[in-house]
Amino acid sequence: MKASIGGYARARSIEHALSLFAEADGAGRYLAGGQSLVAALNLGASAGDMLVDISGIEALRGVRIEGDRLVIGALTRHSEIERNDLVARHVPLLAKAAPLIAHDAIRNRGTIGGSLSHADPAAEYPACAVALDAIFNLEGPNGRRDVAASEFFKGLFETDRAEDEILTAVSVPVAQAGERHAILELTRRSGDYALAGLAIVVRGDRHRIGAFGLGDRPLLCEGAMAALDRGDVDAAATAIADDVDPMSDIQASADYRRHLAGVVLRRLAAELGVAR
């Protein structure tokens, strides 16, 4: 199928993009890497939209340190995150997650902002953002606002971002001395969406666990986190079955996904050296 769109305009700046979106009179859609939106257009899942192309806005690119946080521009591509020295040094979880995303062609075009805004519950970055306690920077007609990752994801492909807002950057605390990051997903084939996946951040003696493929949004697994804080892996593997809320589909049943969540947790706990 061919995409059906209502028009196309290339924005020169964030302000220009917001203006173009307002002129679309409710039919606007922001286009970044296009790896999800263009596929939806080609499938007829979205039609008649005025595409506001923000891919040329340089202010939305790049990785930089601001105080004790790493700021990643929303247009930074997956392949850039995979190779970036600042990401590898200060937020290794994202550097580890990037190679898990689909295939090279997708990673060369897809952007972190696009992935987070699309909010696929099986995607890696949203769960990483929740585990990292990231903050999302949004800009819209009423100015800028910041939203915690734990408050950003509302449901299946649903976020706190208003339709006319642009996710401009992601701000993440830089890793502290001794901090450990790990991510693991189970898929049928390399590049497939995860049947179950977990991203874990260990800061001091506290654990944060973001789950993906295990609910209608990335989930913070508080029961399993509390058990890992006590060093009890068995209790954590049991608790995570209650933390997640997977759906059954043609790939796997909800019960099987819960089982896989426990398997992934045990493997990551072993990798991170968590006591039993």
VOBA-1610 file (N, C-alpha, C; in pm, whole numbers, padded with zeros to 5 digits, always signed):
BEGIN
Met+00083-00119+00000Met+00000+00000+00000Met+00087+00125+00000Lys+00030+00234-00051Lys+00100+00361-00049Lys+00038+00453+00056Ala+00126+00534+00114Ala+00078+00625+00219Ala-00015+00731+00160Ser-00115+00768+00239Ser-00205+00876+00203Ser-00187+00989+00303Ile-00131+01101+00258Ile-00105+01212+00348Ile-00175+01337+00298Gly-00197+01430+00389Gly-00266+01553+00352Gly-00172+01666+00316Gly-00042+01643+00329Gly+00055+01746+00296Gly+00186+01722+00368Tyr+00285+01801+00334Tyr+00419+01785+00393Tyr+00483+01922+00404Ala+00548+01947+00518Ala+00623+02072+00537Ala+00746+02041+00621Arg+00859+02101+00586Arg+00984+02077+00657Arg+01012+02195+00750Ala+01019+02166+00879Ala+01040+02272+00978Ala+01186+02312+00987Arg+01210+02441+01008Arg+01346+02493+01020Arg+01391+02504+01166Ser+01295+02510+01256Ser+01325+02528+01399Ser+01208+02471+01478Ile+01227+02463+01610Ile+01118+02416+01694Ile+00999+02511+01684Glu+01025+02640+01686Glu+00918+02738+01677Glu+00844+02726+01545His+00920+02706+01437His+00859+02689+01304His+00772+02563+01301Ala+00822+02456+01362Ala+00746+02331+01364Ala+00614+02349+01438Leu+00617+02418+01552Leu+00495+02441+01628Leu+00396+02524+01548Ser+00448+02621+01473Ser+00362+02705+01389Ser+00298+02624+01277Leu+00378+02539+01212Leu+00325+02456+01104Leu+00220+02359+01156Phe+00244+02306+01274Phe+00148+02212+01333Phe+00016+02284+01361Ala+00023+02406+01412Ala-00099+02481+01442Ala-00177+02510+01315Glu-00107+02537+01206Glu-00173+02565+01078Glu-00242+02441+01021Ala-00201+02322+01066Ala-00262+02199+01015Ala-00402+02177+01069Asp-00442+02257+01168Asp-00580+02257+01218Asp-00627+02119+01262Gly-00544+02054+01347Gly-00583+01926+01405Gly-00544+01804+01324Ala-00487+01823+01205Ala-00449+01710+01120Ala-00299+01692+01112Gly-00224+01759+01199Gly-00078+01753+01193Gly-00020+01630+01261Arg+00092+01584+01209Arg+00170+01477+01271Arg+00317+01513+01256Tyr+00393+01502+01366Tyr+00536+01528+01358Tyr+00607+01407+01300Leu+00698+01431+01207Leu+00776+01326+01143Leu+00922+01342+01183Ala+00979+01240+01249Ala+01120+01243+01289Ala+01195+01141+01205Gly+01227+01024+01263Gly+01294+00920+01185Gly+01199+00849+01091Gly+01071+00845+01129Gly+00969+00788+01041Gly+00958+00637+01042Gln+01033+00569+01129Gln+01035+00423+01124Gln+00905+00361+01172Ser+00828+00431+01252Ser+00697+00383+01295Ser+00585+00454+01220Leu+00595+00585+01206Leu+00487+00662+01144Leu+00470+00625+00997Val+00578+00617+00921Val+00566+00586+00778Val+00509+00447+00758Ala+00548+00353+00843Ala+00491+00218+00834Ala+00340+00222+00858Ala+00297+00301+00956Ala+00154+00314+00983Ala+00081+00377+00865Leu+00144+00477+00805Leu+00083+00541+00688Leu+00070+00443+00572Asn+00174+00364+00550Asn+00171+00268+00440Asn+00066+00160+00459Leu+00039+00128+00585Leu-00061+00026+00616Leu-00203+00083+00621Gly-00215+00212+00605Gly-00346+00274+00609Gly-00399+00298+00749Ala-00313+00278+00849Ala-00356+00299+00987Ala-00367+00447+01020Ser-00307+00530+00939Ser-00316+00674+00957Ser-00321+00736+00818Ala-00416+00823+00793Ala-00432+00879+00659Ala-00475+01025+00667Gly-00437+01101+00565Gly-00480+01239+00554Gly-00407+01336+00645Asp-00298+01291+00707Asp-00225+01377+00800Asp-00136+01476+00726Met-00120+01592+00785Met-00022+01690+00741Met+00108+01658+00816Leu+00210+01615+00745Leu+00335+01576+00809Leu+00424+01698+00827Val+00461+01724+00951Val+00554+01831+00983Val+00689+01766+01011Asp+00780+01777+00919Asp+00909+01710+00926Asp+01004+01790+01015Ile+01040+01730+01130Ile+01131+01798+01223Ile+01273+01743+01215Ser+01299+01655+01119Ser+01427+01584+01115Ser+01546+01674+01086Gly+01522+01794+01034Gly+01633+01884+01002Gly+01663+01986+01110Ile+01598+01977+01225Ile+01619+02075+01332Ile+01741+02036+01415Glu+01850+02106+01396Glu+01976+02070+01461Glu+01968+02082+01613Ala+01883+02171+01664Ala+01870+02188+01809Ala+01820+02062+01878Leu+01763+01969+01803Leu+01709+01846+01860Leu+01809+01731+01853Arg+01932+01760+01811Arg+02032+01653+01796Arg+02140+01665+01904Gly+02215+01556+01919Gly+02336+01561+01999Gly+02322+01513+02141Val+02439+01487+02202Val+02449+01438+02339Val+02543+01530+02415Arg+02502+01573+02534Arg+02586+01666+02611Arg+02566+01643+02760Ile+02665+01686+02837Ile+02657+01681+02983Ile+02608+01817+03032Glu+02508+01815+03120Glu+02461+01935+03187Glu+02458+01906+03336Gly+02559+01954+03410Gly+02568+01926+03552Gly+02586+01777+03576Asp+02494+01719+03652Asp+02504+01575+03682Asp+02408+01492+03598Arg+02372+01546+03480Arg+02280+01475+03393Arg+02333+01469+03251Leu+02298+01363+03182Leu+02329+01350+03040Leu+02203+01384+02962Val+02214+01476+02869Val+02100+01520+02790Val+02116+01471+02647Ile+02017+01399+02599Ile+02020+01341+02465Ile+01909+01404+02383Gly+01946+01469+02273Gly+01848+01529+02185Gly+01756+01424+02125Ala+01630+01462+02107Ala+01529+01366+02064Ala+01558+01308+01926Leu+01630+01382+01841Leu+01658+01332+01706Leu+01786+01249+01698Thr+01848+01222+01811Thr+01968+01138+01812Thr+01927+00996+01773Arg+01996+00942+01674Arg+01957+00812+01620Arg+02011+00698+01705His+01945+00583+01694His+01985+00466+01772His+02131+00431+01747Ser+02174+00436+01622Ser+02312+00400+01590Ser+02411+00497+01653Glu+02373+00624+01667Glu+02460+00722+01731Glu+02469+00695+01881Ile+02358+00659+01943Ile+02359+00626+02085Ile+02446+00503+02110Glu+02440+00408+02021Glu+02520+00286+02034Glu+02669+00316+02034Arg+02711+00419+01957Arg+02853+00447+01940Arg+02904+00563+02024Asn+02816+00640+02086Asn+02856+00764+02153Asn+02934+00737+02281Asp+03050+00800+02295Asp+03135+00779+02412Asp+03072+00830+02541Leu+03002+00944+02534Leu+02938+00999+02654Leu+02828+00906+02704Val+02751+00850+02612Val+02646+00755+02652Val+02708+00631+02714Ala+02811+00577+02650Ala+02875+00456+02702Ala+02933+00478+02841Arg+02986+00598+02866Arg+03051+00625+02994Arg+02951+00659+03103His+02847+00735+03070His+02760+00790+03173His+02622+00724+03182Val+02574+00665+03075Val+02445+00594+03077Val+02460+00465+02996Pro+02540+00372+03045Pro+02568+00251+02967Pro+02444+00169+02933Leu+02337+00183+03010Leu+02216+00107+02981Leu+02165+00137+02840Leu+02167+00263+02800Leu+02120+00299+02666Leu+02214+00247+02558Ala+02344+00250+02586Ala+02440+00195+02490Ala+02420+00045+02472Lys+02380-00024+02580Lys+02353-00168+02571Lys+02220-00197+02505Ala+02124-00106+02519Ala+01991-00127+02462Ala+01989-00103+02311Ala+02066-00006+02264Ala+02059+00033+02123Ala+02081-00084+02027Pro+02180-00171+02047Pro+02200-00281+01952Pro+02085-00382+01949Leu+01999-00380+02050Leu+01887-00474+02056Leu+01770-00429+01970Ile+01772-00303+01927Ile+01659-00247+01854Ile+01660-00295+01709Ala+01564-00376+01673Ala+01538-00415+01534Ala+01666-00453+01459His+01691-00384+01347His+01804-00416+01259His+01879-00288+01222Asp+01993-00304+01154Asp+02079-00189+01122Asp+02003-00078+01050Ala+01919-00115+00954Ala+01847-00013+00875Ala+01758+00072+00964Ile+01694+00009+01060Ile+01608+00082+01154Ile+01692+00169+01246Arg+01802+00113+01297Arg+01886+00188+01391Arg+01954+00307+01324Asn+01975+00300+01196Asn+02040+00410+01124Asn+01945+00527+01097Arg+01814+00503+01106Arg+01717+00609+01079Arg+01631+00644+01201Gly+01600+00545+01283Gly+01513+00569+01398Gly+01579+00655+01503Thr+01498+00730+01577Thr+01548+00824+01678Thr+01496+00787+01816Ile+01569+00828+01918Ile+01527+00799+02055Ile+01396+00871+02087Gly+01381+00994+02039Gly+01257+01067+02065Gly+01138+01003+01997Gly+01160+00953+01875Gly+01051+00885+01805Gly+01008+00759+01877Ser+01105+00683+01925Ser+01074+00559+01997Ser+00997+00588+02125Leu+01043+00687+02200Leu+00976+00720+02327Leu+00836+00776+02304Ser+00820+00858+02202Ser+00690+00916+02173Ser+00592+00811+02120His+00643+00716+02043His+00558+00609+01988His+00508+00519+02101Ala+00593+00497+02203Ala+00554+00426+02325Ala+00507+00285+02301Asp+00577+00214+02215Asp+00546+00072+02198Asp+00584+00000+02328Pro+00494-00075+02388Pro+00525-00139+02517Pro+00632-00247+02508Ala+00664-00293+02387Ala+00769-00393+02371Ala+00903-00331+02333Ala+00910-00198+02325Ala+01034-00131+02287Ala+01129-00118+02406Glu+01258-00110+02376Glu+01360-00109+02480Glu+01375+00025+02550Tyr+01381+00135+02474Tyr+01410+00266+02534Tyr+01309+00309+02641Pro+01178+00292+02621Pro+01086+00335+02726Pro+01113+00268+02860Ala+01138+00137+02860Ala+01168+00067+02986Ala+01300+00116+03045Cys+01398+00143+02959Cys+01526+00197+03008Cys+01503+00333+03074Ala+01420+00416+03012Ala+01395+00549+03067Ala+01330+00540+03205Val+01238+00446+03221Val+01173+00427+03352Val+01275+00378+03455Ala+01359+00282+03416Ala+01460+00229+03509Ala+01562+00336+03546Leu+01594+00424+03453Leu+01694+00528+03477Leu+01637+00650+03548Asp+01506+00654+03566Asp+01441+00771+03626Asp+01468+00896+03542Ala+01451+00881+03411Ala+01476+00989+03317Ala+01367+01095+03324Ile+01400+01212+03271Ile+01305+01322+03258Ile+01295+01359+03111Phe+01172+01377+03062Phe+01149+01413+02923Phe+01120+01563+02913Asn+01188+01629+02821Asn+01165+01771+02795Asn+01069+01786+02677Leu+00959+01858+02700Leu+00857+01877+02597Leu+00841+02026+02571Glu+00818+02061+02443Glu+00790+02200+02408Glu+00664+02205+02324Gly+00578+02301+02358Gly+00453+02317+02286Gly+00414+02464+02279Pro+00295+02492+02232Pro+00250+02631+02219Pro+00251+02707+02351Asn+00238+02636+02461Asn+00236+02702+02593Asn+00372+02701+02663Gly+00477+02664+02590Gly+00610+02666+02647Gly+00664+02527+02677Arg+00768+02523+02761Arg+00835+02398+02793Arg+00783+02341+02924Arg+00780+02209+02930Arg+00751+02140+03055Arg+00832+02011+03060Asp+00858+01963+03180Asp+00935+01842+03202Asp+00845+01736+03266Val+00858+01613+03217Val+00776+01503+03267Val+00866+01386+03302Ala+00849+01330+03421Ala+00925+01211+03461Ala+00882+01093+03375Ala+00979+01008+03343Ala+00948+00892+03260Ala+00839+00805+03321Ser+00839+00794+03454Ser+00740+00711+03522Ser+00599+00766+03507Glu+00586+00895+03471Glu+00455+00958+03453Glu+00420+00978+03306Phe+00516+00955+03217Phe+00498+00987+03076Phe+00413+00883+03004Phe+00434+00755+03035Phe+00366+00648+02962Phe+00233+00616+03028Lys+00124+00628+02953Lys-00010+00617+03009Lys-00082+00488+02971Gly-00045+00426+02864Gly-00114+00306+02819Gly-00059+00262+02685Leu-00133+00178+02615Leu-00087+00125+02488Leu-00072+00236+02385Phe+00052+00267+02347Phe+00084+00374+02252Phe+00029+00509+02299Glu+00015+00527+02427Glu-00042+00650+02483Glu+00057+00712+02580Thr+00080+00842+02565Thr+00173+00913+02653Thr+00111+01043+02703Asp+00187+01111+02788Asp+00144+01239+02842Asp+00170+01354+02744Arg+00237+01326+02634Arg+00267+01430+02535Arg+00141+01469+02461Ala+00111+01600+02461Ala-00002+01649+02382Ala+00033+01640+02233Glu-00069+01631+02149Glu-00044+01612+02005Glu+00039+01725+01945Asp+00025+01846+02000Asp+00098+01959+01942Asp+00232+01983+02009Glu+00270+01898+02104Glu+00399+01912+02172Glu+00506+01830+02101Ile+00630+01874+02114Ile+00746+01803+02060Ile+00832+01757+02177Leu+00865+01629+02178Leu+00964+01579+02273Leu+01100+01624+02221Thr+01165+01713+02295Thr+01289+01773+02246Thr+01415+01704+02295Ala+01410+01647+02417Ala+01530+01585+02473Ala+01492+01492+02587Val+01588+01406+02621Val+01576+01316+02735Val+01693+01346+02828Ser+01663+01368+02955Ser+01766+01400+03054Ser+01776+01284+03153Val+01898+01233+03170Val+01919+01113+03252Val+02030+01140+03354Pro+02013+01098+03480Pro+02123+01113+03577Pro+02246+01034+03530Val+02363+01096+03541Val+02484+01024+03502Val+02512+00914+03604Ala+02572+00808+03558Ala+02599+00694+03645Ala+02694+00734+03758Gln+02662+00690+03878Gln+02747+00715+03993Gln+02858+00610+03999Ala+02957+00636+04081Ala+03066+00540+04097Ala+03008+00406+04145Gly+03044+00300+04076Gly+02998+00168+04114Gly+02859+00132+04063Glu+02794+00224+03997Glu+02660+00196+03944Glu+02668+00093+03832Arg+02569+00004+03827Arg+02569-00102+03727Arg+02438-00101+03648His+02451-00126+03520His+02336-00128+03430His+02336-00260+03353Ala+02217-00315+03330Ala+02207-00437+03251Ala+02070-00444+03186Ile+02064-00506+03069Ile+01937-00524+02998Ile+01941-00659+02928Leu+01827-00725+02928Leu+01816-00855+02862Leu+01674-00870+02811Glu+01661-00920+02688Glu+01530-00950+02633Glu+01532-01088+02570Leu+01416-01152+02568Leu+01400-01280+02503Leu+01309-01261+02382Thr+01358-01301+02265Thr+01285-01286+02140Thr+01286-01419+02065Arg+01194-01432+01972Arg+01193-01552+01888Arg+01310-01550+01790Arg+01337-01433+01733Arg+01448-01416+01640Arg+01516-01284+01668Ser+01641-01273+01632Ser+01712-01147+01649Ser+01639-01037+01573Gly+01615-00925+01639Gly+01547-00814+01576Gly+01398-00811+01599Asp+01340-00922+01647Asp+01197-00924+01678Asp+01170-00844+01805Tyr+01044-00805+01822Tyr+01005-00744+01948Tyr+01019-00846+02060Ala+01045-00795+02179Ala+01069-00882+02293Ala+00940-00951+02339Leu+00951-01081+02367Leu+00844-01151+02437Leu+00843-01108+02583Ala+00962-01083+02636Ala+00978-01032+02772Ala+01116-00971+02782Gly+01126-00859+02851Gly+01256-00796+02868Gly+01259-00711+02994Leu+01379-00699+03052Leu+01398-00618+03172Leu+01523-00533+03157Ala+01515-00412+03207Ala+01631-00323+03218Ala+01650-00292+03365Ile+01771-00313+03415Ile+01797-00295+03559Ile+01909-00194+03580Val+01886-00103+03674Val+01987-00008+03718Val+02011-00032+03867Val+02137-00051+03906Val+02174-00071+04046Val+02254+00050+04092Arg+02194+00129+04183Arg+02259+00247+04240Arg+02277+00223+04389Gly+02401+00207+04430Gly+02427+00172+04569Gly+02367+00036+04597Asp+02279+00027+04696Asp+02213-00099+04726Asp+02067-00099+04682Arg+02031-00005+04592Arg+01894+00006+04544Arg+01886-00036+04398His+01775-00099+04363His+01755-00148+04228His+01632-00082+04165Arg+01642-00051+04038Arg+01527-00005+03960Arg+01514-00098+03839Ile+01394-00149+03820Ile+01370-00246+03713Ile+01259-00194+03622Gly+01291-00178+03494Gly+01191-00144+03394Gly+01161-00266+03309Ala+01033-00297+03292Ala+00993-00415+03216Ala+00933-00373+03082Phe+00963-00449+02977Phe+00903-00423+02846Phe+00855-00555+02785Gly+00751-00544+02702Gly+00686-00663+02648Gly+00601-00734+02751Leu+00575-00670+02864Leu+00508-00736+02976Leu+00389-00657+03029Gly+00336-00569+02947Gly+00220-00489+02985Gly+00183-00395+02873Asp+00090-00304+02899Asp+00048-00210+02795Asp+00135-00086+02792Arg+00242-00087+02875Arg+00336+00025+02883Arg+00462-00026+02954Pro+00570+00048+02954Pro+00685+00007+03035Pro+00648+00014+03183Leu+00687-00087+03257Leu+00643-00099+03396Leu+00762-00090+03491Leu+00743-00022+03603Leu+00842-00020+03710Leu+00805-00132+03807Cys+00894-00229+03822Cys+00862-00352+03896Cys+00898-00337+04043Glu+00810-00275+04119Glu+00843-00234+04255Glu+00857-00352+04351Gly+00775-00455+04335Gly+00788-00572+04422Gly+00920-00642+04403Ala+00959-00665+04279Ala+01087-00729+04250Ala+01203-00640+04293Met+01187-00509+04279Met+01292-00416+04320Met+01318-00427+04470Ala+01210-00429+04548Ala+01225-00438+04693Ala+01294-00568+04733Ala+01261-00677+04665Ala+01324-00806+04696Ala+01472-00806+04661Leu+01507-00747+04547Leu+01648-00739+04510Leu+01725-00648+04605Asp+01659-00544+04655Asp+01724-00458+04754Asp+01766-00538+04878Arg+01688-00643+04908Arg+01721-00730+05021Arg+01818-00841+04981Gly+01851-00849+04851Gly+01940-00954+04803Gly+01871-01088+04784Asp+01737-01089+04778Asp+01661-01212+04768Asp+01612-01231+04625Val+01690-01301+04544Val+01658-01320+04403Val+01534-01408+04387Asp+01522-01512+04469Asp+01405-01600+04459Asp+01276-01522+04482Ala+01275-01438+04584Ala+01156-01358+04612Ala+01130-01259+04499Ala+01236-01205+04441Ala+01220-01110+04330Ala+01159-01180+04208Ala+01205-01301+04179Ala+01152-01376+04065Ala+01005-01410+04085Thr+00964-01430+04209Thr+00823-01455+04240Thr+00742-01326+04230Ala+00798-01217+04286Ala+00726-01090+04291Ala+00703-01031+04153Ile+00795-01056+04060Ile+00782-00991+03931Ile+00660-01041+03854Ala+00614-01160+03886Ala+00492-01212+03821Ala+00371-01125+03856Asp+00374-01063+03974Asp+00267-00973+04013Asp+00291-00830+03966Asp+00418-00794+03944Asp+00451-00660+03899Asp+00409-00634+03756Val+00413-00739+03672Val+00385-00723+03530Val+00240-00758+03501Asp+00195-00717+03384Asp+00056-00743+03344Asp+00052-00771+03194Pro+00112-00883+03153Pro+00124-00911+03010Pro-00009-00952+02947Met-00014-00938+02816Met-00130-00980+02739Met-00093-01104+02659Ser-00190-01189+02634Ser-00171-01304+02546Ser-00187-01259+02400Asp-00104-01313+02313Asp-00119-01289+02170Asp-00070-01412+02095Ile-00055-01401+01963Ile-00016-01517+01884Ile+00128-01559+01911Gln+00207-01471+01974Gln+00346-01502+02002Gln+00363-01580+02134Ala+00284-01544+02234Ala+00301-01606+02366Ala+00180-01575+02453Ser+00150-01665+02545Ser+00042-01641+02640Ser+00091-01549+02752Ala-00003-01491+02824Ala+00032-01405+02938Ala+00109-01484+03044Asp+00067-01607+03070Asp+00135-01689+03170Asp+00279-01719+03128Tyr+00299-01745+03001Tyr+00435-01775+02954Tyr+00523-01650+02966Arg+00467-01535+02936Arg+00544-01411+02949Arg+00582-01386+03095Arg+00490-01415+03187Arg+00524-01402+03329Arg+00639-01495+03366His+00633-01617+03316His+00742-01711+03342His+00873-01657+03287Leu+00869-01603+03165Leu+00991-01549+03104Leu+01045-01431+03184Ala+00956-01351+03242Ala+01002-01238+03323Ala+01089-01287+03438Gly+01047-01396+03503Gly+01128-01452+03611Gly+01260-01507+03562Val+01258-01568+03443Val+01382-01621+03385Val+01480-01507+03357Val+01429-01401+03296Val+01515-01286+03264Val+01570-01224+03391Leu+01487-01210+03492Leu+01533-01150+03618Leu+01646-01232+03679Arg+01632-01363+03683Arg+01737-01447+03741Arg+01868-01434+03663Arg+01859-01428+03533Arg+01980-01415+03451Arg+02048-01281+03474Leu+01969-01175+03483Leu+02028-01045+03508Leu+02086-01034+03648Ala+02016-01094+03745Ala+02068-01093+03882Ala+02204-01162+03889Ala+02218-01273+03815Ala+02346-01344+03812Ala+02453-01257+03746Glu+02415-01190+03637Glu+02510-01102+03568Glu+02557-00988+03657Leu+02465-00936+03737Leu+02496-00821+03823Leu+02554-00862+03957Gly+02558-00991+03984Gly+02616-01039+04111Gly+02529-01012+04231Val+02396-01014+04212Val+02305-00992+04324Val+02303-01119+04410Ala+02310-01104+04542Ala+02311-01220+04632Ala+02180-01293+04623Arg+02181-01423+04652Arg+02059-01503+04647Arg+01990-01498+04782
//
